[in-house]
Amino acid sequence: MADNIATKKKKKKKSKKPFVILSVVFTALFIVFGYMTAKNLMTGKTVESPVPNVEPTTAKVNTAFSDETPDLIGELKVNDGNAVYLKDMLDFFKPLYASNPDTIGWLKIPNTSIDTVVVQHKDDDGHIPRYQYLKNDFYGNFTRYGNIFLDYRCLQYQLSSNTIIYGHTTVGKEQAFYDLVKYEKPEFFKQNPVIEYDTLYNRYKWKVFGVFVTSVNAADDNGYIFDYISPSMGPMSKEGYLKQVDERVLYKTGVEVNGHDKILTLSTCSYNFTVRGTEITSRLVVVARLLRDGESEDIDASLVKDNPNYRRPQRWYDLTGQKNPYANSERWKASKY
């Protein structure tokens, strides 16, 4: 009997060892974690989130002219019983988003037919095709008019450094950049210098600072293509970009812009460089900057000046028998700096 009791005590004693070992291990891990956390706090470092493009939780939401709205993801969706929406979405967009979750914004230009939803498609694997809406309408039906759409590289729910939107030039007014050509006339700009582009979370106003036409094939311009559709330009790079724009604008607007301004780019096909039946593939581009806090929507019309010698592609100069004054200009390349 005594032997049995001794044996049981011995077994009981042995059973404590794994628990003791685990306790020591967890204690050590706790100490290490505590040390790393304290070190991060002291050095100002934070643990990086595995979710890209999400701003700190102190970001403003639904505040006019704010560019600090987080680029929200699927986990932040809410269900009101009838449809699933993104959290804190503006009520204006809820019916559109319920119909098509590719909805990412709304573009409106005064005194034009452009007053339409903007989309950007993301497939089930999270990939964003470049031209999903080039020949599809808002409901996914094939149409040669397509739908106004955001560049696939731009952030969906917040503003990129350069937010780029594309649309067709057509002979009709069906969901396209039919009226963008109006900005080729300085008088139209004077009357309509501010356009609206809203994301799902904020309403924004933008002041047009340039209207230009540029070729898209390197062979037409001494092997160079102006990369005006770069969405991630840094402040220094943007200064070089603005110089390129200034050479190409059809007229000077007098609107001041710098490397720290958020830019909105509207791009469509153009036939301005057609010479005696020879077409140089080109794009008409309207660029605007985010209206600054407290800034008036008005512009100084006296500063609007024609720019007759704006930059054209080399092939245009060759076809018209003229000398290219920009042949030796700097070949700017976009960068994140």
C-alpha positions in Angstrom: 0.0 0.0 0.0 2.8 2.4 0.9 4.6 1.5 -2.3 1.4 2.3 -4.3 1.1 5.7 -2.6 4.8 6.5 -3.2 4.4 5.5 -6.8 1.4 7.8 -7.3 3.2 10.7 -5.6 6.1 10.2 -7.9 3.9 10.2 -11.0 2.1 13.3 -9.8 5.4 15.0 -9.2 6.6 14.2 -12.8 3.4 15.5 -14.3 4.2 19.0 -13.1 7.4 19.3 -15.3 5.7 20.1 -18.7 3.6 22.7 -17.0 6.6 24.3 -15.4 8.5 24.3 -18.7 5.6 25.9 -20.6 5.3 28.5 -17.9 9.0 29.4 -18.2 8.7 29.6 -22.0 5.6 31.9 -21.9 7.2 34.0 -19.3 10.3 34.4 -21.4 8.2 35.3 -24.5 6.2 37.8 -22.5 9.4 39.5 -21.3 10.8 39.6 -24.9 7.5 41.0 -26.3 7.4 43.6 -23.6 10.9 44.6 -24.3 10.3 44.9 -28.0 7.1 46.9 -27.5 8.9 49.3 -25.1 11.8 49.7 -27.5 9.4 50.5 -30.4 7.7 53.1 -28.3 10.9 54.7 -27.3 12.3 54.8 -30.8 9.0 56.0 -32.3 8.5 52.8 -34.4 5.2 51.2 -34.9 4.2 47.7 -36.0 3.3 47.8 -39.7 -0.2 46.7 -40.6 -0.5 43.9 -43.2 -3.3 45.9 -44.8 -1.9 48.4 -47.5 -3.0 52.0 -47.9 -4.8 52.3 -44.6 -4.2 55.6 -42.8 -4.2 56.0 -39.0 -7.6 55.8 -37.3 -7.4 59.5 -36.6 -8.0 60.2 -40.3 -10.9 62.6 -41.0 -14.0 61.1 -42.6 -16.7 63.0 -44.6 -14.9 66.3 -44.2 -14.9 68.5 -47.3 -11.6 68.9 -49.1 -9.9 66.4 -46.9 -7.4 64.0 -48.5 -6.8 61.9 -45.4 -9.7 59.4 -45.8 -8.4 55.9 -45.3 -8.2 53.6 -48.4 -10.7 51.2 -46.8 -10.9 47.4 -47.6 -13.6 44.7 -47.5 -13.4 44.0 -43.8 -14.7 47.5 -43.1 -18.0 46.9 -44.9 -21.3 47.2 -43.1 -24.7 45.6 -43.9 -27.8 47.6 -43.3 -30.1 44.7 -44.0 -30.7 45.4 -47.7 -27.2 45.9 -49.2 -23.6 45.9 -48.1 -21.8 49.3 -48.1 -18.4 50.5 -47.2 -18.2 52.0 -43.7 -18.9 55.7 -43.5 -19.7 56.0 -47.2 -21.5 59.1 -48.3 -25.3 58.4 -48.7 -25.2 59.7 -52.2 -23.2 56.7 -53.4 -25.1 53.9 -51.6 -27.6 53.2 -54.4 -24.8 53.2 -57.0 -22.5 51.0 -54.9 -25.4 48.5 -54.2 -25.8 48.3 -58.0 -22.1 48.0 -58.8 -19.4 47.8 -56.1 -16.9 49.0 -58.7 -18.2 52.5 -58.0 -15.4 54.7 -56.7 -16.5 58.3 -57.4 -18.5 60.9 -59.3 -17.2 63.5 -61.8 -19.1 66.6 -62.7 -18.0 69.4 -65.0 -20.3 72.5 -65.1 -22.0 73.4 -68.4 -21.0 70.0 -70.0 -22.7 66.6 -70.4 -20.1 65.2 -68.0 -22.0 64.4 -64.8 -21.4 60.7 -64.2 -20.2 57.9 -62.0 -16.6 56.8 -62.1 -15.6 53.1 -61.7 -12.6 50.9 -61.2 -12.9 47.2 -61.4 -11.3 44.7 -59.1 -11.6 41.0 -59.8 -12.0 38.2 -57.2 -8.3 37.8 -56.8 -7.9 41.5 -56.1 -6.4 42.4 -59.5 -7.5 45.5 -61.3 -7.6 45.1 -65.1 -6.4 48.1 -67.0 -9.3 48.6 -69.4 -12.3 46.7 -67.9 -14.6 49.7 -68.6 -13.1 50.7 -71.9 -16.0 48.8 -73.7 -18.3 48.0 -70.9 -21.0 50.2 -69.3 -21.8 50.6 -65.6 -23.7 47.4 -65.6 -21.1 45.3 -67.4 -22.8 45.4 -70.8 -20.7 45.7 -73.9 -20.8 49.2 -75.5 -18.4 51.1 -77.7 -18.9 54.1 -75.4 -17.6 52.4 -72.3 -17.8 54.1 -68.9 -15.7 56.8 -67.3 -13.0 54.9 -65.3 -10.1 55.5 -62.9 -6.6 54.4 -63.8 -6.0 50.9 -62.4 -2.9 52.0 -60.5 -4.8 54.8 -58.6 -6.0 54.3 -55.0 -9.7 53.4 -54.9 -11.0 55.3 -52.0 -8.5 58.1 -51.4 -6.7 60.5 -53.6 -3.4 59.5 -55.3 -0.8 62.2 -56.0 -2.2 62.2 -59.5 -5.8 60.9 -59.8 -6.2 59.8 -63.5 -9.6 59.3 -65.2 -10.2 58.1 -68.7 -13.2 58.4 -71.1 -13.9 58.0 -74.8 -14.3 60.9 -77.2 -17.5 60.0 -79.2 -19.9 61.6 -81.6 -22.6 61.4 -79.0 -23.0 62.2 -75.3 -23.4 58.7 -74.0 -21.3 58.4 -70.8 -18.2 59.7 -72.4 -15.8 62.7 -72.4 -17.8 64.2 -75.3 -17.6 67.7 -73.9 -14.0 67.7 -72.6 -13.1 69.4 -75.9 -14.8 72.6 -74.7 -11.7 73.3 -72.5 -9.7 73.9 -75.6 -11.3 77.3 -75.7 -10.0 79.8 -73.1 -13.4 81.5 -72.8 -14.9 78.2 -71.6 -12.2 77.8 -69.0 -12.8 81.4 -67.7 -16.5 80.6 -67.1 -15.9 77.0 -65.7 -12.5 76.9 -63.9 -13.6 74.5 -61.2 -14.8 71.0 -61.6 -15.9 68.4 -59.0 -14.6 64.9 -58.4 -15.8 63.1 -55.3 -14.7 59.9 -53.7 -17.0 57.6 -51.8 -16.0 59.5 -48.6 -15.4 63.1 -49.5 -16.5 65.8 -51.8 -13.7 67.7 -53.6 -13.4 70.7 -55.9 -10.6 71.1 -58.3 -9.3 74.2 -60.1 -8.2 73.6 -63.8 -4.6 74.8 -64.4 -3.8 73.4 -67.8 -5.3 72.0 -71.0 -2.9 70.3 -73.5 -2.6 67.7 -76.2 0.2 65.2 -76.3 1.2 62.3 -78.5 1.3 58.8 -77.1 3.7 57.0 -79.5 7.4 57.4 -78.9 8.1 57.2 -82.7 6.2 60.4 -83.2 8.3 62.6 -80.9 12.0 61.6 -81.1 11.5 58.5 -79.1 9.9 60.3 -76.1 6.6 59.9 -74.4 5.4 62.4 -71.8 4.2 60.2 -68.9 1.4 62.5 -67.7 -0.4 59.4 -66.4 1.9 58.7 -63.5 -0.2 58.4 -60.3 2.6 58.4 -57.7 4.8 61.4 -58.4 6.7 62.9 -55.5 7.0 66.7 -54.9 10.3 67.0 -56.7 9.2 64.9 -59.6 6.0 66.8 -59.9 7.9 70.1 -60.5 9.4 68.5 -63.6 6.0 67.3 -64.7 4.6 70.8 -64.3 7.3 72.2 -66.6 6.4 69.6 -69.2 2.7 70.6 -68.9 3.6 74.3 -69.2 5.3 73.7 -72.5 2.3 72.0 -73.9 -0.7 74.0 -72.7 -2.9 75.6 -75.3 -3.2 78.7 -73.2 -1.9 79.9 -69.8 -4.5 79.8 -67.1 -2.7 81.9 -64.5 -3.6 79.2 -61.9 -0.6 78.6 -59.5 0.3 75.0 -58.8 3.3 73.4 -57.0 4.8 70.0 -56.3 2.7 69.5 -53.2 -0.7 69.9 -54.8 -2.9 66.9 -55.5 -3.7 66.6 -59.2 -6.7 65.4 -61.1 -6.1 64.3 -64.8 -8.8 63.8 -67.3 -7.7 62.1 -70.5 -9.4 61.4 -73.8 -8.5 60.8 -77.5 -7.6 63.8 -79.6 -7.2 64.5 -83.4 -5.6 67.9 -83.1 -2.3 66.8 -84.7 -3.9 65.5 -87.9 -2.0 67.0 -90.8 -3.3 66.7 -94.4 -5.0 63.4 -93.5 -2.0 62.0 -91.6 -3.1 61.3 -88.0 -0.7 61.4 -85.0 -2.3 59.4 -82.2 -2.8 61.9 -79.4 -4.7 62.7 -76.2 -6.5 65.8 -75.0 -5.7 66.3 -71.3 -7.3 68.6 -68.8 -5.4 68.9 -65.5 -6.7 70.4 -62.3 -5.4 70.7 -58.7 -7.2 70.3 -55.5 -8.8 73.5 -54.3 -6.9 74.7 -51.3 -8.4 75.4 -47.9 -10.0 78.8 -47.9 -9.2 79.4 -51.5 -11.7 81.2 -53.8 -13.1 79.3 -56.7 -12.6 82.4 -58.9 -9.7 82.9 -61.3 -8.0 86.1 -62.6 -9.2 86.2 -66.2 -6.6 88.8 -67.0 -3.9 86.1 -66.6 -5.4 83.8 -69.2 -3.1 84.1 -72.3 -3.0 82.2 -75.6 0.1 80.0 -76.1 0.4 79.7 -79.9 3.8 78.0 -79.9 2.8 75.2 -77.5 4.8 72.0 -77.8 3.8 69.5 -80.5 5.4 66.1 -81.4 8.3 66.1 -83.8 6.3 64.4 -86.5 3.9 67.3 -86.6 6.8 69.7 -87.2 8.1 67.5 -89.9 4.8 67.3 -91.6 4.2 71.0 -91.5 7.8 71.9 -92.5 8.6 73.8 -89.3 11.5 73.7 -86.9 10.9 72.1 -83.5 11.9 74.6 -80.8 11.6 71.9 -78.1 13.8 69.3 -79.9 16.4 69.5 -77.1 14.1 69.9 -74.2 14.6 67.8 -71.1 13.1 64.3 -71.2 11.3 64.2 -67.9 10.7 60.9 -66.2 8.3 60.4 -63.3 9.6 59.3 -59.9 8.2 58.9 -56.4 10.5 61.6 -55.1 
